[in-house]
Amino acid sequence: MMIVDALIVSAILFSIGVVGVLTRRNAIILFMCVELMLNAVNLSFVAFAKLHGVSGHVFVILVMTIAAAEAAVGLAIVISVFRHFGAVDLQNLKLLRR
Amino acid sequence: MNTFAPPGALLSALLPEITLLCGALILLLTSAWGGERSSPTRRTARFALVIVGATAVAVVFAWVRGDGWTDDGRLSGDGFRWAIDLILLLGTAGALAIFDTAQGRTRAFPAEVPVLMLLALSGMMIMTAARDLMFMYIGLELMSIAIYVLAGSNRSSARSAEASLKYLLLGAFASGFLLYGIALLYGAVGDTRLAALGAADPSSLYLLGVALLLVGFAFKVGAVPFHLWTPDVYDGAPSPITAFMAACVKTAAFAMILRVMAEGLGPAIEQWHPVVWWLAAATMVIGNVVALAQPNLKRMLAYSGIAHAGYLLVAVLAYSQASASAMVFYLLAYTLATLGAFAVLGIVSEGIDGPVTVDDLAGLWHVRPGLASVLAVCLLAFLGFPIAGGAGFFAKWYVLQAALTSHTPLVVLVVVLVLASVLSAGYYLTTIAAMFNRPRPSESPMPVSTPVMSAAVMLVSVVALLVLGVYPSPAARLAAAGTISNAPQSTGASPTGTTASVPARR
């Protein structure tokens, strides 16, 4: 059935995102992984909307709007970090350890 | 099934939030008007205080009138919402005053900072009011996105930028979990309203959703084992922003968690109760143990904040009307103590490069007895010391009471809480002893005189803490009115729409 397939794909995408956040160290890639997680959730919202009606679609629009706002702010923060450290690798960010 | 409230009803239910948002947007325009040269940051901060005051009036007005409910069950107008709103407004006002002092000294902040604080506050107020997971999520993101920027608002500081990036990445990661939990709950129930979730049969999809939701919540409040971002972010962010995060973000997040647990996740209580039990126990113990080893004051307060998250999780576990009231009282005391402590920290950090350590406070009593006393009272309030710690003692007392009188008395957890508090005396009292007993090192800089705004924050928080410490009735009455309308142990009738919207206090 379509819905179950879509849910499985969404779970796989979400897991890829989580594993990416936990293993990678480049801020931009981490950010992409977070976006992947959010879009995996969007996929499951759309799949569930087939069962439960239109509100699932509305949630997708809301989530996309919020993710866009987060991306705008996030990239601005990445730029400000780059200005200070000359890199966006989390391994270089060691000022805040004691 | 998907009925929506008419626009007029929504407008009146969200009147305080709309007041705040309109004020914030007007402030944003006027702060941009002056241009770069006029440096309008402090003026903006003072206008922001006025807007906070106006919003507080709107909140009291709405509470007295019994507004806030919508017929579609997406917004709540119970006493819990309004009581938490007032605490949030108090916390924001204090943080704005501390910010005003910091700006007067460093001139490091752009004028948008107070505006962003107001926007974050509006997100918090929406989180407190929402009885619908999607609505709650929007409030949460409105708050979080503003806080990510605020953490990095000192653009000349690399530490601030680092804190901001770390908070952004972990915060967005956590909201991913939260959102996936919401999606699964929506899939299991077909609705995101808490009332519908609370009436559903827990399927395995439902339980998975609850688990993911819990992970997201635990990240947001910094509960062990999801606490690692907290000390870095608290340490790196500018002090006034740290005060804002410590006081208000924690308050709003716990208000949200308690409402979701009490109204929405009742069917799965068998499953989440043991998990949250272990979270609470681990958070209390680990937070306090690690805090013992922190010389850096801001990191120490961050770990102490983690421990306090553990105490508050005990109130969540108690899961009754009494626990909602206990939480309101606790958050009030915690907000007051946090504001006082950070106001002092802002003054003594003057002239010190890098983080303030306990050694920098040595002998503070001999040079500035006022500052030392304020910090001592606030730390004792964190500790929950009777009389001298003021309201902090009753805050812990009410939480313990709620835990012991709940359906299944949490005796073991109460023992853990008391032992963890004893442990926390190790660092609170060491700091106080350093201020009062050690001589002032000759090379330590003399603290600057306290500007009037910071002095006002210290005065209000200490007086309020001490007065509530011997006479807690007024705040206890406020807290008793701050109940969640259909938490367990009420008569069981869940309020639908305006019929049950009798204000808890009249």
Chai-1 contact restraints between the chains, C-beta under 6 A:
chainA,res_idxA,chainB,res_idxB,connection_type,confidence,min_distance_angstrom,max_distance_angstrom,comment,restraint_id
A,F14,B,Y180,contact,1.0,0.0,6.0,A-B,restraint_1
A,V21,B,F173,contact,1.0,0.0,6.0,A-B,restraint_2
A,L30,B,L169,contact,1.0,0.0,6.0,A-B,restraint_3
A,V34,B,A172,contact,1.0,0.0,6.0,A-B,restraint_4
A,V34,B,F173,contact,1.0,0.0,6.0,A-B,restraint_5
A,V34,B,G176,contact,1.0,0.0,6.0,A-B,restraint_6
A,M37,B,G176,contact,1.0,0.0,6.0,A-B,restraint_7
A,L38,B,G176,contact,1.0,0.0,6.0,A-B,restraint_8
A,V41,B,L179,contact,1.0,0.0,6.0,A-B,restraint_9
A,V41,B,Y180,contact,1.0,0.0,6.0,A-B,restraint_10
A,V41,B,A183,contact,1.0,0.0,6.0,A-B,restraint_11
A,S44,B,A183,contact,1.0,0.0,6.0,A-B,restraint_12
A,F45,B,A183,contact,1.0,0.0,6.0,A-B,restraint_13
A,F48,B,Y186,contact,1.0,0.0,6.0,A-B,restraint_14
A,F48,B,G187,contact,1.0,0.0,6.0,A-B,restraint_15
A,H52,B,G190,contact,1.0,0.0,6.0,A-B,restraint_16
A,S55,B,N2,contact,1.0,0.0,6.0,A-B,restraint_17
A,F59,B,M134,contact,1.0,0.0,6.0,A-B,restraint_18
A,I66,B,E141,contact,1.0,0.0,6.0,A-B,restraint_19
A,A69,B,I145,contact,1.0,0.0,6.0,A-B,restraint_20
A,E70,B,I145,contact,1.0,0.0,6.0,A-B,restraint_21
A,E70,B,A172,contact,1.0,0.0,6.0,A-B,restraint_22
A,V73,B,I145,contact,1.0,0.0,6.0,A-B,restraint_23
A,V73,B,Y148,contact,1.0,0.0,6.0,A-B,restraint_24
A,V73,B,V149,contact,1.0,0.0,6.0,A-B,restraint_25
A,G74,B,L168,contact,1.0,0.0,6.0,A-B,restraint_26
A,I77,B,G152,contact,1.0,0.0,6.0,A-B,restraint_27
A,I77,B,S164,contact,1.0,0.0,6.0,A-B,restraint_28
A,I77,B,L165,contact,1.0,0.0,6.0,A-B,restraint_29
A,I77,B,L168,contact,1.0,0.0,6.0,A-B,restraint_30
A,S80,B,G152,contact,1.0,0.0,6.0,A-B,restraint_31
A,S80,B,A161,contact,1.0,0.0,6.0,A-B,restraint_32
A,V81,B,A161,contact,1.0,0.0,6.0,A-B,restraint_33
A,V81,B,L165,contact,1.0,0.0,6.0,A-B,restraint_34
A,H84,B,A158,contact,1.0,0.0,6.0,A-B,restraint_35
A,H84,B,A161,contact,1.0,0.0,6.0,A-B,restraint_36
A,L93,B,E162,contact,1.0,0.0,6.0,A-B,restraint_37
A,L95,B,R159,contact,1.0,0.0,6.0,A-B,restraint_38
A,L95,B,E162,contact,1.0,0.0,6.0,A-B,restraint_39
A,L96,B,E162,contact,1.0,0.0,6.0,A-B,restraint_40
A,L96,B,D232,contact,1.0,0.0,6.0,A-B,restraint_41
A,L96,B,D235,contact,1.0,0.0,6.0,A-B,restraint_42
A,L96,B,G236,contact,1.0,0.0,6.0,A-B,restraint_43
